[in-house]
């Protein structure tokens, strides 16, 4: 530090002038609010007052309240189901676009495959509500075909939540898996074919193992976005089976219980962190 | 020869099925926004534009639409500026603790919007700052700054350094180098990050819901429409929201990627 020339010191001051506003912005509007949330999660809401108690009651109570633990389990179950189904649906789609669609149409095919991605969560969930409603398109079609006599109760169920989520994450995963597939050198496939592998063997023994990092990045993104989402379960799942974000929103909206809401949010973050640590060795988030 | 043909047919069927699944809700949404009846469910009773007229005659929806546009355009400009300057400073200068600084700037990407919104709500409450479009804009700039930073930083390669040095040798000062040389070279990345920010802010619900009060953004207004159940008017406003996002994204696709493809 001390052996910097005056010129270097001057240069360094200029560099700080570029970087510091953003650092300060992030510290003020992201790090500080989060620290405040940590502090408040140790307080208590008693009656209508927030009391500065400094204990871990909100965290201990988490495990004492059955409906909250159930909410976390619902969140984890739904997220895992959604992640697995989405990967299984998206992988073949990405593979077909990368391998079977002629090269000059691939970009268009991909843009089309993710077009509804650009609707807001609220509008997309409402659209699924229309599709799955009692007299909606799905029930009318199935009844018209004579598959069912009575309309299926699809809305306000876990299935509706899963369908809404899978729809979104199939698009996201198709994008990440396609990006991964299109970066693979065709030489791998040629070499395997020269050695006598058929297309299915090439896919299973060569392509699939090479794209595990891409799958893991996408699966992790799916996990994070899915477990933190309030909108899709609220609109499509209804109030029968709450997930953790719905319980957090209930604390804020109905009860203005910020200490409990903060503690639940921090538990939600810890779950995401655990998922990150579990999948970290497959995740390579590097500068391009 | 029957085997490749079979796999091609299977691929085509799979493609059709998945595209059908992906487009089903959007198609139903848009189709029944033209429903000439009281409910947006089958059968389709013939086209009408009356629900679009109802949307644009609804003062609250139009106000929310304008609010959303303002918040999206202004907060994204702030996010883009903050992302660009930080990326420029970190990529072009040797500073201590670069890893830590990058980690701080990109940290909001790893936290769910609900938690960011709740943290800001608590902070603004503590400061006694009333909820408004300003607080929504701050929230959206918080989530979009790391996105802009990451996109622009990834495009600040070493190959542009020599061009910047040449400009300096020719007498340009730092400000001129950044605005006249670096920024134009990075225009595609900056534009892409701005357009992405705009669509994310435009579509964002939970932060806007937590941080707004009297003036709300469009997704929040649509949320309150949902309480009245299925209604073709909601279809119409949802279609408008979708259309605007698509225009931004396709505009970006044409403006940026058509240009990079030519190079």
Interface residues (C-beta under 8 A of the other chain):
Chain A: X11 X12 X14 X15 X16 X17 X18 X19 X21 X22 X23 X25 X26 X27 X29 X30 X31 X32 X33 X34 X36 X37 X40 X89 X92 X93 X96 X97 X100 X111 X112 X113 X115 X116 X118 X119 X120 X121 X122 X123 X124 X126 X127 X128 X129 X130 X131 X133 X135 X136 X137 X140 X167 X170 X171 X199 X224 X225 X227 X228 X229 X230 X231 X235 X245 X248 X249 X252 X258 X261 X262 X265 X268 X269 X272 X276 X287 X288
Chain B: X7 X8 X11 X14 X15 X18 X19 X21 X22 X23 X24 X25 X26 X28 X29 X32 X39 X40 X41 X42 X82 X83 X85 X86 X88 X89 X90 X92 X93 X94 X95 X101 X104 X105 X107 X108 X110 X111 X112 X113 X114 X115 X116 X118 X119 X120 X121 X122 X123 X125 X126 X138 X141 X142 X145 X146 X149 X153 X154 X174 X199 X202 X203 X204 X205 X206 X210 X219 X222 X223 X226 X230 X234 X235 X238 X241 X242 X245 X246 X249 X250 X253
